[in-house]
């Protein structure tokens, strides 16, 4: 965990033509990325000035991002009022224990992920991701911790980065731990399922889509090419925990920081919230940029309810 960047085997190339079809609903088209962003009030010039002052005074800024930074790239979050996955559907993310214990659960998961992957993996960074990458390049950002699994920070060039919950662009074997790029697995899926066809609707924050049981049952799932074990995305599913060495690594980065900025997270999940508590113990100034309430609003010296991609590019990091 001492390495600056955990982005094994990330390649961002278009996959070859495939022999299946997926009719995504209009809400997931590249033209409708704004549909996943909750409504927000107009920018308050005074609050923008306060944020600018905070960033100017910060010498070792730690930034923590959540799903709210990626909604402007067309990836929905879970909890936003009216537009989050929980508000729009009755779907819930997969549980770690179910995935590990059940081959049918894994089959259903991978069938859905196979269909959703081209759409999910083609998403691109938005101005907020690019702004944070620029802050790093100019020496303003000490460390970036993301709760997201979409690789958009990596695509934007961020390197002082910890992916707290892993990354969907990597796959690991549950038996031997072998890591492979997700794009390679997509090609193996295509070889095993040359005539398989499915219609999908809606994209989730982890690339999941909805399929019928009939469509899932005929889907063939490859095993680890090294040992034959079951494959899992290199992400922390709900019900699982972040590895202790990664938690320790982030705690150290927080303790090195002189300020903390939260971008696009409600902080409802403890795996991210605990670092806010560490920052509070250190008496770091905390600023939160998130549309809607968060678990730590009472700890923030400044709270902004604005679009991340609208506000962050306005800030001069020098």
NORSULDA-V674860 format. One record per pair of residues at least 4 apart in sequence whose C-alpha atoms are under 7 Angstrom apart, sorted by the first residue. I is the first residue (numbers start at 1). J is the second residue. Records with the same first field share a line. If there is no record, write none. Layout:
I->J + J
This chain:
1->245 + 246 + 249
4->159 + 160 + 161
5->159 + 160 + 161 + 162
6->162 + 163
8->170
9->180 + 181
10->169 + 181
18->190
19->194 + 195
20->195 + 196 + 197
21->197 + 198 + 199
22->115 + 198 + 199 + 200
23->199 + 200 + 201
24->28 + 200 + 201 + 202
25->201 + 202
27->32 + 35
28->32 + 202 + 203
30->74
33->72 + 73 + 74
34->72 + 74
36->71 + 74 + 76 + 83 + 84
37->71 + 72 + 83
38->80 + 81 + 83 + 291
40->291 + 305 + 306
41->306
43->306
44->48
45->49
46->50
47->51
48->52
49->53
50->54
51->55
52->56 + 315
53->57
54->58
55->317
56->317 + 318
58->258 + 259
59->140 + 258
60->140 + 141 + 142 + 257 + 258 + 259
61->140 + 141 + 142 + 143 + 257 + 258 + 259 + 260
62->141 + 142 + 143 + 144 + 254 + 257 + 259 + 260 + 261
63->143 + 144 + 145 + 260 + 261 + 262
64->144 + 145 + 146 + 261 + 262 + 263
65->69 + 145 + 146 + 147 + 262 + 263 + 264 + 265
66->146 + 147 + 148 + 263 + 264 + 265
67->71 + 77 + 148 + 264 + 265
68->77 + 264 + 265 + 290
69->128 + 263 + 264 + 308
70->74 + 75
71->75 + 76 + 77
72->126
73->123 + 124 + 125 + 126
74->123
75->205
76->84 + 85 + 204 + 205
77->84 + 85 + 205
78->84 + 85 + 86
79->84 + 85 + 86
80->84
81->87
82->87 + 88
83->87 + 88
84->88
85->89 + 204
86->90 + 91
93->238
94->237 + 238
95->99 + 237 + 238 + 239
96->100 + 237 + 238 + 239 + 240
97->101
98->102 + 105
99->105 + 106
102->106
103->107
104->108
105->109
106->110
107->111 + 221
108->112 + 216
109->113
110->114
111->115 + 216 + 219
112->116 + 208 + 209 + 210 + 211
113->117 + 207 + 208 + 209
114->186
116->120 + 203 + 207 + 208 + 209
117->121 + 207
118->122
119->123
120->207
124->152
125->129 + 130 + 152 + 153 + 155 + 156
126->130 + 309
127->131 + 309 + 313
128->132 + 308 + 309 + 312 + 313
129->133 + 153 + 156
130->134 + 156
131->135 + 312 + 313
132->136
133->137 + 156 + 157 + 158
134->138
135->139 + 140 + 141 + 317
136->140 + 141
140->317
142->257
143->160 + 161 + 253
144->160 + 161 + 162
145->161 + 162 + 163 + 164
146->162 + 163 + 164
147->163 + 164 + 165
148->163 + 165
149->165 + 166 + 167 + 168 + 206 + 235
150->167 + 168
151->155 + 167
152->156
153->157 + 158
154->158 + 159
163->167
165->235 + 236 + 242
166->234 + 235 + 236
167->234 + 235
168->233 + 234 + 235
169->181 + 182
170->179 + 180 + 181 + 182 + 233 + 234
171->179 + 180 + 181 + 182 + 231 + 232 + 233 + 234
172->177 + 178 + 179 + 180 + 231 + 232 + 233 + 234
173->177 + 178 + 179 + 224 + 229 + 230 + 231 + 232
174->229 + 230 + 231 + 232
175->229 + 230
176->227
181->185
182->186
183->187
184->188
185->189
186->190
187->191
188->192 + 222
189->193 + 221 + 222
190->194
192->220
193->219 + 220
198->215
199->211
200->209 + 210 + 211
201->209 + 210
202->209 + 210
203->207 + 208 + 209
204->208 + 209
211->215 + 216
212->216
213->217
223->228 + 229 + 230 + 231
224->228 + 229 + 230 + 231
236->240 + 241 + 242
242->246 + 247
243->247
244->248
245->249
246->250
247->251
248->252
249->253
250->254
251->255 + 275
252->256
253->257
254->279
258->284
259->284 + 285 + 286
260->284 + 285 + 286 + 287
261->286 + 287 + 288
262->287 + 288 + 289
263->288 + 289 + 290 + 308
264->289 + 290 + 308
265->290
266->293 + 294 + 295
267->272 + 273 + 294 + 295
268->273 + 295
269->273
270->274
273->277
274->278
275->279
276->280
277->281
278->282
279->283 + 284
280->284
285->301
286->299 + 300 + 301
287->300 + 301 + 302 + 303
288->300 + 302 + 303 + 304
289->303 + 304 + 305 + 306
290->304 + 305 + 306
291->305 + 306
292->305
293->297
296->300
297->303
306->311
307->311
308->312
309->313
